[in-house]
C-alpha cells in the first residue's frame, strides 16, 4: 500500500463474534463502488447510503454519490452470495451524505446531511419508499410517548 485509497465494489463483512472478516468466493458487486458511506441493516435489508466514489490511487480525489443501494441479507447472511444489489425504489438522497452514520427509527432511516450549516437530515422511509430532507431534524416528526 502506497497510501492510495481504493474503494471495493463488493460487500466486506466483519464478524464481531469471531473477530475476523468473512471471506466469500463470489460476494455481490455493488452498483456503485463507494467509500465513507452510511450503512445500516433494517428489516433484513442492508442499505449503502451516499458516500464517495471514483477515488483513484494517482490523485486521491473522488466524487460524491447521492445513490442508495439495497441488498437483502436475510436473518443469518447464509444466502448472501445469491443476492444482488439494487437501487432504492424511492430514489436518491436529497442532501449530500458522506462520512456520516445512519440510524433507524421505526420505518425510517435517518442520515445527516453533510457539509451544510443547517441541521438537515435525509429521511428514508422504507415502507413508503420515499426520500425527503427534514430541515428541522426530529422536530417535525412526532416523538413517541415517554414511558415510565
N, C-alpha and C positions, 0 to 999 in steps of 0.2 A: 504494500500500500504506500503510495507516494503522497498521501494526504488529500487525494482527489475524492470527490463524493459521487457515488453512482446510486441510482435507485433501482431496486429489483422490481420486476413485474409479477413476481409470484408471491404467494402467501407464505410468510415465515411464522411458525407457531412456536412459542416458548412455553414449556410445561413448568408451571410453578411447583408442581408436585415432585418432579424428578430433577429440576434444575438444568434441564437440557433442551436443546432445540429439537423439535420433531421433524425428522427428515422424511420427505415424501418423494417417491420416484417421479411423480408427474403432478406437481401441485397446479391448481388452476391459475391461468395467467390473467392478470388484471387487464382491463380495457385500457387503462392509462397508468403506467408505472408512476409511482409518486413517493414522495418522502414528506416528512413533517406534517402528515395528515392526521386528522382526528379519526380514531377508530373506536367502535363500540359494538358489542353484540346485544341485540334487542330482539326478543321473541325468536330466538334461533337463527337470526339473520345478522351477519357481520356487515357493518357499514364502514366504508372507507370514504372519508368526507374531506374534500378540499385538499390543501397541501400544495406542494411544488412538484413540477415535473421538468424534464429536459435538462437537468444538470449534466454537464459534461466534465470529464476529467481534465480537459485542457483549460476551460475557462471558469469552472465552478459557478456559473451563472445559470439561473433557471427561470421558470415561468410559473405563475400562479394558475392552478386549476380550480374551477368552481364546480367540478363534477362530483357526483355522489354515486358510488358503486355499491352493489349489494351482492352478498354471497350466502346462500343457505348453508348453515354449518350443522344443523341438527342438534341433538342432545349431547353427543359424545365425539363429534368430529370424525367418526369412523368412515363415513362415506364421502368425505370432502373432495377426494380426487375425482369423483364423478359429477361434481357440481361446476357451474360456470358463473363468472362474474356477469352482472347485468347492470345497466344504468337504472338509477332510482326512477320509478314511474312518475314521481312528482316533479322531475326536472332537476336543475342545478341549484346551487346555493345562490342566494340573493345578495350576500355580502361576503367579502374576502375572509377566508378562514385558513390559516396555516399556523403552525407552532401553537396550537390550542388543543384543549381536551373536549370531549363530548360527554354529556350527561343525559341519562334517560329519566323521564318523569311521566309515568303512565304511558300514553301512546305517543308522547313527544320525545324527540331527541333535540337537545339544546346545544348549540355550538356558538361560542362567542365570535363576533365579527372582529377580525384583527386589523390593526393599522388604522384605527379611527379614534377620534377623541370622544366618541359617544359611548353609550352603554348598550349598543345594539347587539342583538343576538339572533342567529339563524334558528328558526323553529321548523323542524322537520316533523310533520305529522305522519306517522307510519300507518295510520288507519285511513285517513282521507287522502293520503298520497299527495301532500302539498308541501311546499317550502315557502316560508314567509320570513320577513325580518321584523322583529319586535324591537322598536326603538326605546322601549322602557323596561326591557328585561322582564323579570317575573311580574312586574307591577300590573301589567294588563291582563294577566291570567288569574282566574280565581284560585286562591290558595286553598289547600284542603283545610277542613276544620281542625282546630287544635284539640287533641285528645289527651285527657289527663289520666 
